[in-house]
Structure formats: C-alpha cells, structure tokens
Amino acid sequence: MNNMTDSIRHSGIVDSVGDDCVRVRILQTSACASCKVAGYCNASESKEKVIDVYGTAYAATVKVGDHVVVTASREVAFKALLWAFGVPFIILVAVLFAVVAATSDETVGALSGMAALAPYYLVLYFLRGRMRSKMTFRIEKD
C-alpha cells in the first residue's frame, strides 16, 4: 500500500539541522516548468520553499548540504489542502451568504466573511503542534 504512487516526493538540499528538526530547501515547479519552451511562456513557474521535517531520527542521519528527498503521503497532502483552503472557503462562503441574506449588504457580507477567517486561523495557529504531529514528512537520502 505504501508505494511511490501513494506519496508526494520533492528533491531538496538540507539547509540546517537542529535537535529535532531538519530544514530542507526544495524547488517546487509547476507541471509545465519542465517543458522545453517554458522559458518563452508566462505560464511556467517555480518557487523555492523550505520544509521543516521534525523527528530526532532524521536530524541524526543528515548534515547540511546533503541531497535528500522529502516525502509526504497523499493523505497528509489532502489534509493540508483541506485545512488550508477547503475549510476557510466554506467558512467564507457560509458567512458571506448568511450576512448578505440578513442585511442585504454585500460589502458587510464580504467583510464579515473575511473577518470570520481570523478566529479560524488563530485556532490553527494554536493547534500547530498537534497538526505537526499528525501531518508528518519523511526524509530519504537521494
């Protein structure tokens, strides 16, 4: 069940190693970034990102500058997308429609919808330790 198709993999370079955290710098590219004409197209993009991988086992096995592969299960990726985009979208739309229905003022509805996201992201911030333990990355030597 845990084969390569069940995980998301990114190659990267170890940026720093702490007691229980390895920081890996990856280059995230869009699907068209590998295209031969991507340099002439505005659709291609790539971004450098830093991923923190927690776990004392990883910190002991790698050093700064090592080439590694960071992996996450598709389930972890789905949960991250759900918490980062799905739930906030539902909150925003629900509050927007409820306030517009109650007040008939779209401006107030839009501002209320955006304001409703502040408590959500505050709760996520306070639960980050719990989420970190549930949504984990793994490191493999490249």
Buried (B, 14 or more C-beta within 10 A) or exposed (E): EEEEEEBEEBEBBBBEBEEEBBBBBBEEBEEEBEEEEBEEEEEBEEEEEEBEBBBEEBBEBBEEEBEBBBBBBEEBEEBEEEBEEEEBEEBBEEBBEBBBEEEEEEEBBBBBBBEBBEEBEEEBEEEEEEEEEEBEBBBEEE
